[in-house]
Amino acid sequence: MHNYREMKIWQKGRILVKEVYLITQTFPKEERFGLTSQAQRAAVSIPLNISEGAGRGTNKDFNNFLDMARGSVNELETLIFLSNDLEYINSETTNLLLQKTEELSKMIVAFQAKLSKI
């Protein structure tokens, strides 16, 4: 088992959740059960999958949860693009969020490579 609280990928995932929640608060009210909810769920899913996987018995199981976390990163990226397309967020915010999701995705992939060697 791994201590997820010490993992940079989990810590960065938590930071990303907060940022997504703060940004989506500015979305139109009619998106409350649409893009807002979906973006928040995708963001929350990232650190949740990391922490759940860390508690699993094998590195193979953990790796599967890391795959799900990466899938949630990809989902969030698409929601960011859609939010920009709909002009809910500007290009600067879009680029900032995409940089953060890309960095987190690369960190997860690097951690998976390290995990497979253990």
Helices and strands as residue ranges (DSSP letters): G 4-6, H 8-24, G 29-31, H 35-54, H 59-85, H 91-117
